[in-house]
Amino acid sequence: MDIIEEIQRLKKEKNAIILAHYYQEPAIQEIADYVGDSLGLSQKAAETDADIIVFAGVHFMAETAKILNPTKKVLLPDLNAGCSLAESCPPEAFEKFIKAHPDHTVITYVNCSAEVKALTDVVCTSSNALKIVESIPEETPIIFAPDRNLGKYIMQKTGREMLLWDGSCVVHEAFSIEKLIQLHKKYPDYKIIAHPESEEHILKTATYIGSTAGMINYVKEHANEKFIVATEAGILHKMQQEVPNTELVPAPAKEDNTCACSECAYMKVNTIQKLYDCLLNETPHIEVSEDIRKRALIPIERMLELS
């Protein structure tokens, strides 16, 4: 059996679409109908006319697609594809935090559970976080969750004080500043580009800071440059496709691993075999209670309108 041909056949037969994040393994990115960051994936999920959405990403992304498409079947190749950042913000604790700080507008990064989104006034992604925060009147206090690093970056860019939830992404906190300095000494003419979820000392080294899509666009616009890339290493596949002659090096992680770079174990639990199996069997599928879905839909739609 040619698994790629079978996936293509099943997609056509079932009127299915495959959405994949940049951090997925290359084989999945190659078979996907759309590869993008959280904002782009949300937009594609909102506009698709497919009957089945196969979401090659992590759980909160598939949940977002289900919130936007209650009548469609949303599949996730592996239900164990979670998110350390989403897990760092339990809904019950976050609700208590909000109640302890009344009169704040609540902005949550899309990397959170449906239950947390349901407690939110407006959702954001790393692509539009600055725009979302700047849309809130200056006299209105803001709670920003769950990523403290992204929150600190936005505060620095806007001069806006925000109350930050103390959450983080283990992947973006895995970069070693010492190893990055050593790498830059080895490649002194390489520019460092970084995702705003990274720690502040990493961001201080960067020539450009932006979302995964923003980083790809920046490299395309500066294709004659050379880059050290500080985000999950899966982005290098798409990035290299866009700029095949540009030299790219992944930023080093604190702990040695097979590629000496930072990889998301959650993203990598999805495989091409699991993608085929879930499309064939139409399981595992994502369910969100109607009460949570309706409440979570409001801040997601506000984000999409502002974007």
C-alpha positions in Angstrom: 0.0 0.0 0.0 1.2 3.5 -0.9 0.1 5.4 2.2 0.4 8.8 0.5 -1.9 7.7 -2.3 -4.3 6.2 0.1 -4.5 9.4 2.1 -5.1 11.3 -1.1 -7.9 8.9 -2.0 -9.5 9.1 1.4 -9.4 12.9 1.4 -11.3 13.0 -1.9 -13.7 10.2 -1.0 -14.6 11.8 2.4 -14.3 15.5 1.4 -11.6 15.9 4.0 -9.0 18.6 4.4 -5.6 18.2 6.2 -4.4 21.2 8.2 -0.8 21.0 9.5 1.3 23.2 11.7 4.9 24.1 10.7 6.2 22.0 13.6 4.9 18.7 12.1 7.2 16.1 10.6 8.1 16.8 6.9 6.0 13.9 5.6 2.9 15.4 7.1 3.7 18.9 5.9 4.1 17.5 2.4 0.6 15.8 2.3 -1.2 18.7 4.0 -3.6 20.9 2.1 -2.4 23.9 4.2 0.6 24.4 6.4 0.7 27.4 8.7 0.9 29.0 12.1 -1.9 29.2 14.7 -3.5 32.2 13.1 -3.4 30.9 9.5 -4.7 27.5 10.7 -7.6 29.2 12.6 -8.5 31.2 9.5 -8.4 28.1 7.2 -10.5 26.2 9.7 -13.1 29.0 9.8 -13.5 29.1 6.0 -13.3 25.4 5.0 -16.2 23.7 3.3 -14.8 20.2 4.0 -16.9 17.7 5.9 -13.9 16.4 7.8 -10.9 18.4 9.2 -7.8 16.4 10.0 -5.7 18.6 12.2 -2.1 17.6 12.2 -1.0 19.7 15.2 -1.8 19.7 18.9 -5.0 19.3 20.9 -5.8 23.0 21.4 -5.5 23.6 17.7 -8.0 20.9 16.9 -10.3 22.2 19.6 -10.2 25.6 18.0 -11.2 24.1 14.7 -14.1 22.3 16.4 -15.3 25.5 18.1 -15.4 27.1 14.7 -17.0 24.1 13.0 -19.5 22.4 15.4 -21.2 20.4 12.6 -17.9 19.1 11.1 -15.9 16.1 12.2 -12.5 17.3 13.5 -9.9 14.5 13.8 -6.5 14.6 15.6 -4.1 11.8 14.6 -3.0 11.3 18.3 -4.9 12.6 21.3 -1.6 12.6 23.2 -0.6 15.6 21.1 -0.9 18.1 24.0 0.9 21.4 24.8 3.0 22.3 27.7 1.9 25.9 27.5 -1.8 25.0 27.5 -1.2 22.6 30.4 0.4 25.4 32.4 -3.0 27.2 32.6 -5.6 25.0 34.3 -9.1 26.4 33.8 -10.1 26.3 37.5 -7.0 28.1 38.6 -7.3 30.7 35.8 -10.9 31.4 36.7 -9.9 32.1 40.3 -7.2 34.4 39.0 -9.6 36.3 36.9 -12.1 36.7 39.7 -9.3 38.0 42.0 -8.7 40.8 39.4 -12.1 42.1 38.3 -12.5 44.8 35.7 -9.6 43.4 33.6 -10.0 42.6 29.9 -8.8 39.0 29.5 -6.6 38.2 26.5 -5.4 34.7 26.1 -2.9 33.3 23.6 -4.5 30.7 21.4 -2.2 28.0 23.0 -4.8 27.2 25.7 -7.7 24.9 26.3 -11.3 25.5 25.1 -12.3 26.0 28.8 -9.7 28.8 29.2 -10.9 30.4 25.9 -14.4 30.4 27.3 -13.2 32.6 30.2 -11.6 35.0 27.8 -12.6 38.4 26.2 -10.4 38.0 23.1 -7.9 35.4 21.9 -4.6 36.2 20.1 -1.8 34.5 18.4 1.9 35.5 18.2 1.1 36.9 14.7 -1.6 39.4 16.0 -0.9 39.7 19.7 0.5 43.3 19.4 -2.5 44.3 17.3 -5.0 42.7 19.8 -3.4 44.4 22.8 -3.3 47.8 21.1 -7.0 47.5 20.3 -7.8 47.7 24.0 -8.3 51.2 25.4 -5.2 52.3 27.4 -7.2 52.9 30.6 -8.5 49.3 30.6 -6.3 46.9 32.6 -5.4 43.7 30.9 -4.8 40.1 32.0 -2.6 38.3 29.5 -2.3 34.5 29.6 -0.8 31.9 29.5 2.6 32.7 28.1 4.7 35.1 30.3 7.5 35.4 27.7 5.1 36.6 25.0 3.4 38.9 27.5 6.7 40.5 28.5 7.6 41.0 24.9 4.3 42.7 24.2 4.7 44.9 27.2 8.2 46.0 26.0 6.9 46.7 22.5 3.8 48.7 23.6 4.9 50.2 26.9 1.6 48.7 28.3 1.4 47.2 31.7 -0.3 43.9 31.8 -1.0 41.3 34.5 0.7 38.1 33.3 -0.2 34.5 34.0 3.0 32.6 34.8 3.0 30.0 32.0 5.5 29.0 29.4 6.4 26.7 26.6 9.1 24.1 27.4 10.3 24.1 23.8 10.9 27.9 23.6 12.5 27.9 27.1 14.8 25.1 26.1 17.3 27.3 24.1 20.7 27.7 25.7 22.1 31.2 25.7 25.6 29.9 26.3 25.4 27.5 23.3 23.8 30.2 21.2 26.7 32.5 21.9 29.1 29.8 21.0 27.2 29.0 17.8 27.2 32.7 16.8 30.9 32.9 17.3 31.2 30.0 14.9 28.8 31.7 12.4 29.3 35.4 13.1 27.7 36.5 9.9 24.4 34.6 10.7 21.5 36.7 11.9 19.5 35.3 14.9 15.7 35.2 14.5 13.4 34.1 17.3 9.9 33.4 18.4 8.5 35.7 21.1 7.7 32.8 23.3 11.5 32.5 23.9 13.1 33.8 27.1 14.1 37.4 27.2 17.8 36.8 27.1 17.3 34.9 23.8 15.2 37.6 22.4 17.9 40.2 23.1 20.2 38.4 20.7 17.7 38.4 17.8 17.7 40.6 14.7 14.1 39.7 14.1 11.3 38.5 16.5 8.1 37.1 15.2 5.6 34.3 14.8 6.5 31.2 12.8 4.8 32.7 9.7 6.6 36.0 10.4 9.9 34.3 10.6 9.4 32.5 7.3 8.4 35.7 5.6 11.4 37.6 7.1 13.8 34.9 5.7 12.1 35.1 2.3 12.5 38.9 2.3 16.2 38.5 3.2 17.1 35.4 1.2 20.7 36.5 0.7 21.3 36.5 4.5 22.2 33.5 6.7 20.2 32.6 9.8 20.2 30.9 13.2 16.6 30.0 13.9 15.3 30.0 17.5 12.0 28.2 17.4 10.9 24.6 17.1 13.1 22.9 14.6 10.2 21.6 12.5 9.9 25.1 10.9 13.2 24.5 9.0 11.5 22.2 6.5 9.0 24.8 5.2 11.6 27.6 5.6 14.2 25.8 3.5 11.6 25.1 0.8 10.8 28.8 0.6 14.5 29.8 0.5 16.4 26.7 -0.9 19.7 28.5 -1.2 19.7 30.2 2.1 21.8 28.8 4.9 19.8 28.0 8.1 21.0 26.6 11.4 18.7 25.6 14.3 19.4 27.4 17.6 20.9 25.0 20.2 18.9 23.5 23.1 20.2 23.3 26.7 20.0 19.5 26.7 21.7 17.5 24.0 19.5 15.6 21.7 19.7 13.9 18.3 19.7 17.2 16.4 21.1 19.5 19.2 18.0 21.7 18.5 14.7 22.2 20.2 11.8 20.0 19.2 8.3 19.7 20.6 7.7 16.1 21.6 3.9 16.7 21.5 4.0 17.8 17.9 6.1 14.8 16.9 3.7 12.2 18.3 1.7 12.7 15.1 3.0 10.5 12.3 2.0 9.8 8.7 0.7 6.4 9.7 -1.5 7.9 12.5 -2.8 10.5 10.1 -3.8 7.7 7.6 -5.4 5.6 10.4 -7.4 8.5 11.8 -8.7 9.5 8.4 -9.6 5.9 7.5 -11.4 5.2 10.9 -12.5 8.8 11.5 -11.2 8.7 15.0 -10.0 10.0 17.4 -12.3 13.0 17.0 -12.5 16.1 19.0 -15.6 17.0 21.1 -16.3 20.3 22.9 -19.4 20.8 25.0 -21.9 23.2 23.5 -21.8 25.5 26.4 -18.0 25.8 26.3 -18.0 26.0 22.5 -20.4 29.0 22.4 -18.5 30.9 25.0 -15.1 30.1 23.5 -16.4 31.1 20.0 -16.9 34.7 21.0 -13.2 35.6 21.7 -12.0 33.6 18.7 -14.4 35.4 16.4 -13.2 38.7 17.9 -9.6 37.8 17.1 -10.5 36.8 13.5 -12.3 40.1 13.0 -9.4 42.1 14.3 -7.0 40.0 12.1 
